Every structure is written in structure tokens, then in C-alpha cells.
Amino acid sequence: MNSVRLWYKKSGLAIYTSHLDMNRCFTRAVRMAGIPLWYTEGFNPHPYLTFLLPLPLGQTGLREPIDIRTVEEISGKEIKERLNAVLPEGIEIVDVTEPLEKVHTIKDALYEINVSFADKESAGEFGNFANETVSGGVLNAEKRSKKGPKTVNLCDFITSFEAQANENNVKITAVLATGTEKNLNAGLLLDTLIASSGRECEKYDITRSEIYTENLKVFK
């Protein structure tokens, strides 16, 4: 049995595919591609396929990890080619590697957020507000937990943050807690900033571009 880590990109209309449907999509794809997966034992065997860090609905992911196990030797190149031949548009395998680190070592992720406003003035004001609020260290929001909703300070989940306005747009680059113990959805951060600023944006997009372990070391 061989452990393999798939790295996939999720973009375009595929960002609106739920986590449950992504699981179904990849389960179907590995079967269609003829990947010799290892199946769990027990009354209801199923293919070993684990999404290490499910991507929130509506967000782009440039390098998202999935772990699988194969029962036969098969090269990463062949796995990549076979899967990309059957995966739907917007979902692409970008790399296949040996899993070097465990999921519990994931601590943070790098997000790039682009927000569009109706005019240059609104964009500039929001950019200044976002920077001042985060640097001030207090941005409260209601966050779901296993015990129900609770009020938390989102700044406690932010490792770094910068908002830059350019004409009608604001580009936010942020490193946010994304581990199993502390986790902040970039969508919640942005929605809270927009609501707190009292301004309305026309549209926005969120991209998770990298995943980190301790001290911003790239997760492998």
C-alpha cells in the first residue's frame, strides 16, 4: 500500500461545488481513471480518499491537498494524467507527491482577496478602514462552534494583513489561522470588515494560494 498526496486547483464555476459533491466527484474520477485505490475494511468498504483542508464554498484554491492510498505502484505523472483526463472543468491536478507532513501540522494559509467598489473613493476608504481595524486588534464577529454561536475577536486568528486600494478595487493579502485548532474563514473576515465599515462592495473573490505549517513553512 502506497500513500500519495494529490494537489488540485479549484477555480471557475467549480468553486460553487460543495465539499460533499467534491468528495463524490473525486471518488468517481479515481474509478473512471482506473487508479488502484486501497479500500477501507469492514461492513461497508469505501476508497481511502481524504480532503485535508476542505475549501469553503465560493473560494478558489490553487494548491489543495487530498491524500489517497494505492495498492499498486503507479507513478505520480500517470496519476496526474489519468485524473486530469476525467475531472470536470475547473478542477485540475497540479501535482502528485509523497505526503511528508501530517494534517495536524497545518497552522495558517495565505489568502488573496479582491474587492470591487462603485468608485475610487469608496475603495480607498474601505482599504484604510480595514488596515486600521486589523492593526487596532479588535474585530468582533459571531463564529459558529460545536457548542453553538459565540462572539470572537477575528484579529486573534490573523497572522498578517494588508489592504491596498487601486482605483475602484482593494486587494487584501492575509495569512489566516487555518489549522484544526484555530481556523478563520476568509469569507467571514471579509463580510465582517464590509459590514463594520458601513460600505457596500459590488463583488469580491477569495483565493487560497498557499498552506503553511509553523513559522510560515510551506506545508508538504
MDAnalysis code that builds the backbone (N, CA, C; Angstrom):
import MDAnalysis as mda
import numpy as np

u = mda.Universe.empty(660, n_residues=220, atom_resindex=np.repeat(np.arange(220), 3), trajectory=True)
u.add_TopologyAttr("name", ["N", "CA", "C"] * 220)
u.add_TopologyAttr("resid", np.arange(1, 221))
u.add_TopologyAttr("resname", ["MET", "ASN", "SER", "VAL", "ARG", "LEU", "TRP", "TYR", "LYS", "LYS", "SER", "GLY", "LEU", "ALA", "ILE", "TYR", "THR", "SER", "HIS", "LEU", "ASP", "MET", "ASN", "ARG", "CYS", "PHE", "THR", "ARG", "ALA", "VAL", "ARG", "MET", "ALA", "GLY", "ILE", "PRO", "LEU", "TRP", "TYR", "THR", "GLU", "GLY", "PHE", "ASN", "PRO", "HIS", "PRO", "TYR", "LEU", "THR", "PHE", "LEU", "LEU", "PRO", "LEU", "PRO", "LEU", "GLY", "GLN", "THR", "GLY", "LEU", "ARG", "GLU", "PRO", "ILE", "ASP", "ILE", "ARG", "THR", "VAL", "GLU", "GLU", "ILE", "SER", "GLY", "LYS", "GLU", "ILE", "LYS", "GLU", "ARG", "LEU", "ASN", "ALA", "VAL", "LEU", "PRO", "GLU", "GLY", "ILE", "GLU", "ILE", "VAL", "ASP", "VAL", "THR", "GLU", "PRO", "LEU", "GLU", "LYS", "VAL", "HIS", "THR", "ILE", "LYS", "ASP", "ALA", "LEU", "TYR", "GLU", "ILE", "ASN", "VAL", "SER", "PHE", "ALA", "ASP", "LYS", "GLU", "SER", "ALA", "GLY", "GLU", "PHE", "GLY", "ASN", "PHE", "ALA", "ASN", "GLU", "THR", "VAL", "SER", "GLY", "GLY", "VAL", "LEU", "ASN", "ALA", "GLU", "LYS", "ARG", "SER", "LYS", "LYS", "GLY", "PRO", "LYS", "THR", "VAL", "ASN", "LEU", "CYS", "ASP", "PHE", "ILE", "THR", "SER", "PHE", "GLU", "ALA", "GLN", "ALA", "ASN", "GLU", "ASN", "ASN", "VAL", "LYS", "ILE", "THR", "ALA", "VAL", "LEU", "ALA", "THR", "GLY", "THR", "GLU", "LYS", "ASN", "LEU", "ASN", "ALA", "GLY", "LEU", "LEU", "LEU", "ASP", "THR", "LEU", "ILE", "ALA", "SER", "SER", "GLY", "ARG", "GLU", "CYS", "GLU", "LYS", "TYR", "ASP", "ILE", "THR", "ARG", "SER", "GLU", "ILE", "TYR", "THR", "GLU", "ASN", "LEU", "LYS", "VAL", "PHE", "LYS"])
u.atoms.positions = np.array([
    [0.843, -1.194, 0.000],
    [0.000, 0.000, 0.000],
    [0.882, 1.249, 0.000],
    [0.580, 2.197, -0.867],
    [1.376, 3.414, -1.023],
    [0.532, 4.647, -0.705],
    [1.093, 5.555, 0.100],
    [0.407, 6.813, 0.412],
    [0.805, 7.867, -0.608],
    [-0.191, 8.574, -1.127],
    [0.027, 9.572, -2.177],
    [-0.738, 10.842, -1.818],
    [-0.133, 11.990, -2.068],
    [-0.816, 13.269, -1.845],
    [-1.086, 13.944, -3.191],
    [-2.350, 14.159, -3.490],
    [-2.767, 14.879, -4.690],
    [-2.908, 16.355, -4.347],
    [-2.458, 17.210, -5.238],
    [-2.634, 18.660, -5.087],
    [-3.491, 19.149, -6.254],
    [-4.631, 19.735, -5.944],
    [-5.551, 20.131, -7.023],
    [-5.870, 21.625, -6.972],
    [-6.257, 22.134, -8.127],
    [-6.703, 23.514, -8.266],
    [-8.213, 23.513, -8.497],
    [-8.898, 24.395, -7.793],
    [-10.354, 24.527, -7.941],
    [-10.648, 25.975, -8.308],
    [-11.200, 26.193, -9.502],
    [-11.408, 27.552, -9.988],
    [-12.645, 27.616, -10.874],
    [-12.934, 28.830, -11.378],
    [-14.087, 29.000, -12.261],
    [-15.387, 28.642, -11.568],
    [-16.317, 28.090, -12.317],
    [-17.615, 27.723, -11.753],
    [-17.509, 26.585, -10.750],
    [-16.402, 25.850, -10.781],
    [-16.213, 24.729, -9.853],
    [-16.142, 25.194, -8.400],
    [-15.865, 26.478, -8.150],
    [-15.771, 26.956, -6.766],
    [-17.111, 26.858, -6.048],
    [-18.191, 26.714, -6.814],
    [-19.519, 26.586, -6.206],
    [-19.926, 25.136, -5.976],
    [-18.970, 24.222, -6.130],
    [-19.213, 22.815, -5.840],
    [-18.980, 22.575, -4.351],
    [-19.962, 22.002, -3.667],
    [-19.859, 21.785, -2.229],
    [-18.809, 20.733, -1.903],
    [-18.421, 20.686, -0.626],
    [-17.430, 19.693, -0.195],
    [-17.950, 18.279, -0.421],
    [-19.218, 18.039, -0.142],
    [-19.801, 16.706, -0.344],
    [-19.745, 16.318, -1.811],
    [-20.077, 17.257, -2.695],
    [-20.033, 16.964, -4.128],
    [-18.597, 16.813, -4.627],
    [-17.652, 17.523, -4.017],
    [-16.244, 17.348, -4.373],
    [-15.786, 15.931, -4.028],
    [-16.240, 15.455, -2.882],
    [-15.896, 14.091, -2.479],
    [-16.440, 13.087, -3.486],
    [-17.674, 13.279, -3.893],
    [-18.288, 12.406, -4.888],
    [-17.564, 12.508, -6.224],
    [-17.196, 13.736, -6.588],
    [-16.503, 13.970, -7.860],
    [-15.186, 13.212, -7.922],
    [-14.382, 13.314, -6.868],
    [-13.079, 12.641, -6.875],
    [-13.211, 11.128, -6.736],
    [-14.206, 10.677, -5.982],
    [-14.436, 9.231, -5.868],
    [-14.767, 8.646, -7.241],
    [-15.611, 9.347, -7.977],
    [-15.981, 8.911, -9.325],
    [-14.778, 9.007, -10.272],
    [-13.996, 10.082, -10.143],
    [-12.869, 10.303, -11.048],
    [-11.791, 9.230, -10.892],
    [-11.471, 8.853, -9.648],
    [-10.431, 7.842, -9.473],
    [-10.875, 6.483, -10.016],
    [-12.168, 6.223, -9.956],
    [-12.681, 4.978, -10.528],
    [-12.609, 5.014, -12.050],
    [-13.040, 6.139, -12.631],
    [-13.001, 6.284, -14.089],
    [-11.565, 6.247, -14.606],
    [-10.629, 6.777, -13.812],
    [-9.222, 6.834, -14.227],
    [-8.502, 5.508, -14.006],
    [-9.153, 4.585, -13.321],
    [-8.533, 3.287, -13.078],
    [-7.382, 3.341, -12.099],
    [-7.438, 4.296, -11.136],
    [-6.399, 4.381, -10.112],
    [-6.619, 3.235, -9.112],
    [-5.609, 2.396, -8.870],
    [-5.777, 1.233, -7.979],
    [-5.810, 1.639, -6.508],
    [-6.942, 2.184, -6.060],
    [-7.066, 2.681, -4.700],
    [-7.207, 1.560, -3.678],
    [-6.724, 1.845, -2.483],
    [-6.952, 0.953, -1.354],
    [-8.315, 1.258, -0.760],
    [-9.075, 0.218, -0.449],
    [-10.397, 0.378, 0.149],
    [-10.345, 0.039, 1.632],
    [-11.109, 0.795, 2.422],
    [-11.175, 0.517, 3.850],
    [-11.823, -0.839, 4.076],
    [-11.516, -1.430, 5.198],
    [-12.092, -2.725, 5.530],
    [-13.364, -2.531, 6.353],
    [-14.110, -3.616, 6.539],
    [-15.320, -3.521, 7.338],
    [-16.564, -3.848, 6.537],
    [-17.739, -3.554, 7.119],
    [-19.022, -3.915, 6.524],
    [-19.301, -3.137, 5.238],
    [-18.854, -1.867, 5.208],
    [-19.130, -1.019, 4.039],
    [-17.830, -0.402, 3.523],
    [-17.017, -1.162, 2.783],
    [-15.724, -0.641, 2.301],
    [-15.901, 0.557, 1.375],
    [-15.022, 1.544, 1.502],
    [-15.042, 2.685, 0.591],
    [-13.602, 3.105, 0.313],
    [-13.365, 3.751, -0.811],
    [-11.993, 4.133, -1.179],
    [-11.414, 5.134, -0.191],
    [-10.119, 4.947, 0.141],
    [-9.455, 5.882, 1.048],
    [-9.122, 7.143, 0.272],
    [-9.839, 8.225, 0.611],
    [-9.680, 9.496, -0.080],
    [-10.004, 10.588, 0.935],
    [-8.989, 11.341, 1.358],
    [-9.162, 12.292, 2.459],
    [-8.803, 13.713, 2.040],
    [-9.782, 14.623, 2.136],
    [-9.530, 16.045, 1.908],
    [-8.938, 16.618, 3.197],
    [-7.694, 17.050, 3.149],
    [-7.021, 17.504, 4.363],
    [-7.565, 18.830, 4.886],
    [-7.981, 19.702, 3.978],
    [-8.411, 21.041, 4.374],
    [-9.539, 21.495, 3.440],
    [-10.772, 21.051, 3.704],
    [-11.888, 21.393, 2.814],
    [-11.952, 22.891, 2.532],
    [-12.127, 23.248, 1.269],
    [-12.172, 24.643, 0.845],
    [-13.602, 25.168, 0.964],
    [-13.802, 26.312, 1.626],
    [-15.149, 26.865, 1.749],
    [-15.792, 27.127, 0.387],
    [-17.095, 26.977, 0.329],
    [-17.849, 27.182, -0.905],
    [-17.635, 28.597, -1.447],
    [-17.399, 28.703, -2.751],
    [-17.255, 30.002, -3.391],
    [-15.843, 30.551, -3.396],
    [-14.877, 29.778, -2.895],
    [-13.492, 30.236, -2.867],
    [-12.626, 29.423, -3.829],
    [-11.660, 30.107, -4.437],
    [-10.706, 29.452, -5.328],
    [-9.558, 28.871, -4.509],
    [-9.080, 27.698, -4.903],
    [-7.914, 27.098, -4.264],
    [-6.885, 26.770, -5.329],
    [-5.653, 27.209, -5.133],
    [-4.613, 26.985, -6.138],
    [-3.824, 25.705, -5.912],
    [-3.777, 25.247, -4.651],
    [-2.973, 24.066, -4.339],
    [-3.560, 23.388, -3.101],
    [-4.620, 22.631, -3.319],
    [-5.362, 21.988, -2.233],
    [-4.999, 20.507, -2.138],
    [-4.771, 19.985, -0.917],
    [-4.302, 18.603, -0.772],
    [-5.398, 17.561, -0.521],
    [-5.234, 16.409, -1.158],
    [-6.050, 15.222, -0.908],
    [-5.104, 14.034, -0.756],
    [-5.314, 13.223, 0.253],
    [-4.500, 12.025, 0.441],
    [-5.258, 10.778, -0.025],
    [-4.553, 9.930, -0.763],
    [-5.110, 8.651, -1.188],
    [-4.092, 7.559, -0.901],
    [-4.531, 6.309, -1.012],
    [-3.625, 5.172, -0.881],
    [-3.861, 4.239, -2.049],
    [-2.791, 3.777, -2.657],
    [-2.903, 2.861, -3.788],
    [-2.366, 1.481, -3.388],
    [-2.909, 0.459, -4.036],
    [-2.486, -0.908, -3.719],
    [-1.461, -1.418, -4.721],
    [-1.180, -0.604, -5.745],
    [-0.178, -0.972, -6.738],
    [0.751, 0.212, -6.981],
    [1.945, -0.067, -7.476],
    [2.885, 1.001, -7.831],
    [2.362, 1.735, -9.064],
    [2.260, 3.055, -8.963],
    [1.849, 3.873, -10.105],
    [2.502, 5.240, -9.931],
    [3.088, 5.750, -10.976],
    [3.846, 6.999, -10.874],
    [2.922, 8.200, -10.675],
    [3.470, 9.236, -10.064],
    [2.703, 10.459, -9.882],
    [2.299, 11.073, -11.208],
    [3.170, 10.977, -12.196],
    [2.882, 11.517, -13.523],
    [1.672, 10.826, -14.129],
    [1.606, 9.510, -13.973],
    [0.487, 8.766, -14.548],
    [-0.810, 9.060, -13.807],
    [-0.744, 9.173, -12.487],
    [-1.937, 9.524, -11.711],
    [-2.472, 10.882, -12.154],
    [-1.572, 11.857, -12.295],
    [-1.962, 13.207, -12.707],
    [-2.624, 13.191, -14.079],
    [-2.015, 12.508, -15.035],
    [-2.550, 12.481, -16.396],
    [-3.905, 11.770, -16.455],
    [-4.014, 10.653, -15.740],
    [-5.276, 9.900, -15.763],
    [-6.424, 10.704, -15.142],
    [-6.150, 11.332, -14.010],
    [-7.212, 12.080, -13.343],
    [-7.611, 13.319, -14.130],
    [-6.649, 14.061, -14.659],
    [-6.980, 15.269, -15.418],
    [-7.764, 14.957, -16.686],
    [-7.661, 13.718, -17.159],
    [-8.415, 13.325, -18.358],
    [-9.898, 13.129, -18.056],
    [-10.244, 12.945, -16.775],
    [-11.647, 12.655, -16.442],
    [-12.273, 13.683, -15.497],
    [-11.472, 14.537, -14.877],
    [-12.022, 15.538, -13.966],
    [-12.767, 16.631, -14.745],
    [-13.822, 17.217, -14.149],
    [-14.585, 18.259, -14.836],
    [-13.825, 19.576, -14.926],
    [-14.301, 20.454, -15.776],
    [-13.679, 21.768, -15.950],
    [-13.656, 22.527, -14.629],
    [-12.528, 23.136, -14.341],
    [-12.394, 23.911, -13.118],
    [-11.725, 23.159, -11.984],
    [-11.528, 21.850, -12.160],
    [-10.836, 21.042, -11.163],
    [-9.670, 20.345, -11.863],
    [-8.461, 20.606, -11.387],
    [-7.262, 20.111, -12.072],
    [-6.201, 19.655, -11.073],
    [-5.615, 18.503, -11.315],
    [-4.489, 18.047, -10.514],
    [-3.248, 18.805, -10.976],
    [-2.596, 19.519, -10.057],
    [-1.418, 20.305, -10.425],
    [-0.125, 19.613, -10.011],
    [-0.217, 18.648, -9.070],
    [0.980, 17.946, -8.628],
    [0.582, 16.679, -7.883],
    [1.483, 15.726, -7.856],
    [1.298, 14.493, -7.089],
    [2.607, 14.224, -6.359],
    [2.553, 14.121, -5.035],
    [3.776, 13.971, -4.245],
    [3.590, 12.917, -3.158],
    [4.683, 12.635, -2.489],
    [4.630, 11.803, -1.287],
    [4.207, 12.695, -0.122],
    [3.274, 12.270, 0.721],
    [2.879, 13.092, 1.873],
    [3.993, 13.139, 2.915],
    [4.562, 14.305, 3.127],
    [5.691, 14.440, 4.042],
    [5.272, 14.907, 5.434],
    [4.128, 15.600, 5.530],
    [3.694, 16.141, 6.809],
    [2.239, 15.775, 7.093],
    [1.902, 15.681, 8.364],
    [0.555, 15.307, 8.783],
    [-0.361, 16.531, 8.793],
    [-1.662, 16.268, 8.688],
    [-2.636, 17.351, 8.620],
    [-2.607, 18.216, 9.877],
    [-2.303, 17.646, 11.033],
    [-2.333, 18.428, 12.277],
    [-1.222, 19.475, 12.331],
    [-0.244, 19.412, 11.410],
    [0.829, 20.419, 11.387],
    [0.401, 21.697, 10.665],
    [-0.740, 21.676, 9.984],
    [-1.220, 22.865, 9.285],
    [-1.647, 23.928, 10.295],
    [-1.139, 25.137, 10.125],
    [-1.439, 26.227, 11.043],
    [-2.101, 27.427, 10.366],
    [-1.618, 27.794, 9.177],
    [-2.088, 29.014, 8.514],
    [-2.238, 28.800, 7.013],
    [-2.842, 29.775, 6.367],
    [-2.933, 29.761, 4.901],
    [-2.883, 31.190, 4.387],
    [-2.354, 31.329, 3.185],
    [-2.260, 32.639, 2.534],
    [-3.474, 32.847, 1.644],
    [-4.138, 33.982, 1.838],
    [-5.329, 34.317, 1.051],
    [-5.112, 35.619, 0.286],
    [-5.619, 35.639, -0.927],
    [-5.633, 36.857, -1.724],
    [-7.091, 37.185, -2.025],
    [-7.518, 38.362, -1.579],
    [-8.922, 38.761, -1.688],
    [-9.004, 40.034, -2.506],
    [-9.827, 40.025, -3.539],
    [-10.037, 41.213, -4.371],
    [-11.477, 41.698, -4.204],
    [-11.602, 42.977, -3.846],
    [-12.919, 43.561, -3.585],
    [-13.122, 44.762, -4.502],
    [-14.263, 44.797, -5.192],
    [-14.562, 45.904, -6.118],
    [-15.652, 46.799, -5.541],
    [-15.448, 48.112, -5.689],
    [-16.407, 49.100, -5.200],
    [-16.909, 49.953, -6.362],
    [-17.920, 50.746, -6.086],
    [-18.536, 51.554, -7.138],
    [-17.625, 52.683, -7.595],
    [-16.755, 53.163, -6.707],
    [-15.894, 54.285, -7.067],
    [-14.573, 54.228, -6.306],
    [-13.641, 55.045, -6.726],
    [-12.297, 55.084, -6.160],
    [-12.316, 55.520, -4.693],
    [-13.192, 56.475, -4.371],
    [-13.258, 56.990, -3.003],
    [-13.677, 55.893, -2.020],
    [-14.685, 55.117, -2.391],
    [-15.160, 54.048, -1.512],
    [-14.080, 52.997, -1.298],
    [-13.359, 52.678, -2.377],
    [-12.290, 51.686, -2.277],
    [-11.196, 52.166, -1.330],
    [-10.794, 53.423, -1.471],
    [-9.748, 53.977, -0.615],
    [-10.162, 54.008, 0.848],
    [-11.412, 54.405, 1.106],
    [-11.910, 54.475, 2.484],
    [-11.981, 53.085, 3.111],
    [-12.435, 52.095, 2.326],
    [-12.520, 50.740, 2.871],
    [-11.134, 50.178, 3.149],
    [-10.194, 50.410, 2.231],
    [-8.835, 49.933, 2.431],
    [-8.224, 50.489, 3.710],
    [-8.406, 51.790, 3.934],
    [-7.882, 52.422, 5.150],
    [-8.569, 51.864, 6.390],
    [-9.877, 51.702, 6.304],
    [-10.638, 51.172, 7.438],
    [-10.176, 49.760, 7.792],
    [-9.991, 48.921, 6.780],
    [-9.585, 47.532, 7.015],
    [-8.222, 47.470, 7.689],
    [-7.261, 48.240, 7.181],
    [-5.920, 48.250, 7.768],
    [-5.932, 48.759, 9.215],
    [-6.654, 49.853, 9.441],
    [-6.703, 50.435, 10.786],
    [-7.407, 49.512, 11.774],
    [-8.468, 48.850, 11.317],
    [-9.221, 47.957, 12.206],
    [-8.393, 46.742, 12.613],
    [-7.763, 46.112, 11.652],
    [-6.974, 44.915, 11.960],
    [-5.750, 45.274, 12.801],
    [-5.082, 46.377, 12.460],
    [-3.916, 46.792, 13.256],
    [-4.330, 47.201, 14.664],
    [-5.577, 47.648, 14.820],
    [-6.085, 48.013, 16.133],
    [-6.317, 46.808, 17.034],
    [-6.446, 45.618, 16.416],
    [-6.510, 44.392, 17.192],
    [-7.879, 43.952, 17.657],
    [-8.946, 44.643, 17.211],
    [-10.293, 44.248, 17.641],
    [-11.251, 44.244, 16.439],
    [-11.805, 43.080, 16.144],
    [-12.829, 42.939, 15.111],
    [-13.713, 41.762, 15.517],
    [-14.763, 42.069, 16.226],
    [-15.615, 41.020, 16.769],
    [-16.657, 40.541, 15.762],
    [-16.930, 39.237, 15.811],
    [-17.933, 38.638, 14.927],
    [-18.485, 37.394, 15.605],
    [-19.652, 36.967, 15.142],
    [-20.247, 35.735, 15.656],
    [-19.718, 34.567, 14.845],
    [-19.122, 33.617, 15.525],
    [-18.498, 32.474, 14.868],
    [-19.158, 31.188, 15.357],
    [-19.442, 30.272, 14.453],
    [-20.051, 29.007, 14.831],
    [-19.037, 28.100, 15.506],
    [-19.509, 27.348, 16.474],
    [-18.679, 26.350, 17.134],
    [-19.541, 25.131, 17.436],
    [-18.920, 24.070, 17.928],
    [-19.668, 22.856, 18.250],
    [-20.684, 23.097, 19.357],
    [-20.420, 24.101, 20.187],
    [-21.326, 24.429, 21.288],
    [-22.331, 25.515, 20.911],
    [-22.325, 25.913, 19.619],
    [-23.231, 26.955, 19.162],
    [-22.486, 28.233, 18.837],
    [-23.190, 29.273, 18.379],
    [-22.534, 30.526, 18.007],
    [-21.942, 31.247, 19.216],
    [-20.811, 31.912, 18.995],
    [-20.194, 32.696, 20.061],
    [-19.474, 33.880, 19.435],
    [-19.308, 34.930, 20.205],
    [-18.621, 36.122, 19.726],
    [-17.119, 35.963, 19.930],
    [-16.363, 36.176, 18.862],
    [-14.904, 36.048, 18.935],
    [-14.261, 37.279, 18.298],
    [-13.027, 37.519, 18.664],
    [-12.237, 38.594, 18.065],
    [-11.463, 38.000, 16.889],
    [-11.845, 38.335, 15.675],
    [-11.220, 37.754, 14.490],
    [-9.730, 38.089, 14.389],
    [-9.327, 39.184, 15.001],
    [-7.912, 39.566, 14.937],
    [-7.012, 38.531, 15.601],
    [-7.581, 37.744, 16.507],
    [-6.804, 36.692, 17.156],
    [-6.436, 35.567, 16.194],
    [-7.080, 35.544, 15.019],
    [-6.862, 34.491, 14.031],
    [-6.060, 34.988, 12.830],
    [-5.611, 36.248, 12.895],
    [-4.902, 36.862, 11.771],
    [-3.405, 36.949, 12.063],
    [-2.600, 36.318, 11.212],
    [-1.146, 36.367, 11.362],
    [-0.565, 37.608, 10.690],
    [-1.047, 37.935, 9.501],
    [-0.624, 39.156, 8.809],
    [-1.766, 39.636, 7.926],
    [-1.777, 40.942, 7.663],
    [-2.883, 41.534, 6.895],
    [-2.427, 42.824, 6.244],
    [-2.782, 42.980, 4.963],
    [-2.518, 44.243, 4.260],
    [-3.585, 44.459, 3.198],
    [-4.169, 45.648, 3.196],
    [-5.152, 46.027, 2.192],
    [-4.595, 47.178, 1.370],
    [-4.621, 47.031, 0.044],
    [-4.111, 48.070, -0.850],
    [-5.198, 48.461, -1.849],
    [-5.518, 49.747, -1.879],
    [-6.529, 50.245, -2.808],
    [-5.871, 50.681, -4.107],
    [-6.540, 50.355, -5.223],
    [-6.062, 50.756, -6.546],
    [-7.291, 51.037, -7.401],
    [-7.529, 52.317, -7.655],
    [-8.746, 52.738, -8.359],
    [-9.983, 52.250, -7.592],
    [-10.856, 51.459, -8.244],
    [-12.092, 51.013, -7.600],
    [-11.936, 49.703, -6.836],
    [-10.731, 49.190, -6.778],
    [-10.530, 47.868, -6.190],
    [-9.631, 47.920, -4.956],
    [-9.831, 46.932, -4.084],
    [-8.978, 46.759, -2.917],
    [-8.463, 45.323, -2.942],
    [-7.147, 45.181, -2.862],
    [-6.541, 43.860, -2.805],
    [-6.070, 43.611, -1.387],
    [-6.577, 42.542, -0.791],
    [-6.190, 42.163, 0.566],
    [-5.310, 40.923, 0.504],
    [-4.156, 40.987, 1.133],
    [-3.270, 39.831, 1.277],
    [-3.212, 39.500, 2.760],
    [-3.636, 38.306, 3.119],
    [-3.730, 37.965, 4.535],
    [-3.299, 36.529, 4.792],
    [-2.632, 36.327, 5.911],
    [-2.327, 34.980, 6.393],
    [-3.224, 34.740, 7.595],
    [-4.085, 33.721, 7.475],
    [-5.101, 33.460, 8.493],
    [-4.940, 32.070, 9.092],
    [-5.335, 31.925, 10.342],
    [-5.305, 30.623, 11.001],
    [-6.187, 29.648, 10.224],
    [-5.625, 28.489, 9.887],
    [-6.343, 27.526, 9.058],
    [-6.088, 26.102, 9.541],
    [-5.797, 25.957, 10.820],
    [-5.493, 24.635, 11.354],
    [-6.707, 23.947, 11.948],
    [-6.469, 22.819, 12.580],
    [-7.559, 22.056, 13.189],
    [-7.996, 22.668, 14.515],
    [-7.120, 23.413, 15.185],
    [-7.454, 24.030, 16.467],
    [-7.979, 25.456, 16.303],
    [-7.339, 26.243, 15.447],
    [-7.776, 27.619, 15.178],
    [-8.003, 27.769, 13.686],
    [-9.157, 28.330, 13.328],
    [-9.488, 28.422, 11.910],
    [-10.382, 29.625, 11.666],
    [-10.024, 30.420, 10.677],
    [-10.836, 31.577, 10.310],
    [-11.154, 31.529, 8.822],
    [-12.436, 31.499, 8.505],
    [-12.878, 31.544, 7.115],
    [-12.644, 32.959, 6.573],
    [-11.925, 33.059, 5.471],
    [-11.642, 34.373, 4.879],
    [-12.928, 35.104, 4.508],
    [-13.974, 34.347, 4.174],
    [-15.259, 34.954, 3.850],
    [-15.870, 35.654, 5.048],
    [-15.765, 35.043, 6.224],
    [-16.274, 35.668, 7.447],
    [-15.497, 36.945, 7.755],
    [-14.187, 36.903, 7.598],
    [-13.369, 38.094, 7.824],
    [-13.794, 39.232, 6.919],
    [-13.930, 38.943, 5.630],
    [-14.293, 39.992, 4.678],
    [-15.699, 40.514, 4.932],
    [-16.659, 39.631, 5.154],
    [-18.038, 40.061, 5.414],
    [-18.107, 40.949, 6.654],
    [-17.335, 40.604, 7.674],
    [-17.337, 41.397, 8.908],
    [-16.714, 42.770, 8.679],
    [-15.628, 42.811, 7.919],
    [-14.994, 44.094, 7.608],
    [-15.939, 44.994, 6.805],
    [-16.603, 44.402, 5.818],
    [-17.521, 45.188, 4.986],
    [-18.680, 45.718, 5.816],
    [-19.275, 44.852, 6.646],
    [-20.405, 45.274, 7.475],
    [-19.979, 46.349, 8.478],
    [-18.807, 46.197, 9.065],
    [-18.318, 47.157, 10.062],
    [-17.969, 48.499, 9.437],
    [-17.560, 48.478, 8.181],
    [-17.167, 49.723, 7.506],
    [-18.368, 50.551, 7.079],
    [-19.543, 49.910, 6.987],
    [-20.740, 50.619, 6.547],
    [-20.787, 50.863, 5.055],
    [-19.922, 50.196, 4.311],
    [-19.868, 50.367, 2.863],
    [-20.280, 49.079, 2.163],
    [-20.754, 49.216, 0.952],
    [-21.169, 48.054, 0.172],
    [-20.214, 47.857, -1.002],
    [-19.792, 46.623, -1.200],
    [-18.941, 46.328, -2.357],
    [-19.802, 45.786, -3.487],
    [-19.276, 45.856, -4.694],
    [-20.016, 45.352, -5.850],
    [-19.798, 43.850, -6.016],
    [-18.586, 43.402, -5.793],
    [-18.275, 41.972, -5.886],
    [-16.919, 41.720, -5.238],
    [-16.649, 40.440, -4.941],
    [-15.330, 40.086, -4.419],
    [-15.022, 38.635, -4.751],
    [-13.756, 38.311, -4.738],
    [-13.340, 36.921, -4.916],
    [-12.217, 36.612, -3.928],
    [-12.200, 35.360, -3.478],
    [-11.242, 34.915, -2.464],
    [-10.460, 33.723, -2.999],
    [-9.138, 33.790, -2.892],
    [-8.274, 32.701, -3.358],
    [-7.342, 32.257, -2.238],
    [-7.335, 30.953, -1.963],
    [-6.343, 30.400, -1.038],
    [-5.176, 29.908, -1.888],
    [-4.020, 30.529, -1.719],
    [-2.914, 30.248, -2.633],
    [-1.805, 29.392, -2.028],
    [-1.735, 29.311, -0.687],
    [-0.685, 28.500, -0.065],
    [-1.122, 28.072, 1.327],
    [-0.604, 26.929, 1.774],
    [-0.901, 26.391, 3.104],
    [0.411, 26.269, 3.866],
    [0.388, 26.667, 5.151],
    [1.613, 26.708, 5.941],
    [1.533, 25.843, 7.205],
    [2.718, 25.434, 7.672],
    [2.857, 24.833, 8.989],
    [3.408, 25.920, 9.916],
    [4.094, 25.523, 10.993],
    [4.660, 26.516, 11.917],
    [5.630, 27.453, 11.206],
    [5.630, 28.720, 11.658],
    [6.576, 29.731, 11.160],
    [6.480, 29.945, 9.651],
    [5.291, 29.796, 9.118],
    [5.005, 30.036, 7.697],
    [5.840, 29.171, 6.769],
    [6.094, 27.958, 7.194],
    [6.771, 26.992, 6.344],
    [5.730, 26.309, 5.453],
    [6.010, 26.224, 4.163],
    [5.036, 25.647, 3.226],
    [4.751, 24.197, 3.582],
    [3.465, 23.878, 3.688],
    [3.035, 22.525, 4.026],
    [3.339, 21.567, 2.878],
    [3.939, 20.429, 3.204],
    [4.263, 19.434, 2.206],
    [3.677, 18.082, 2.585],
])
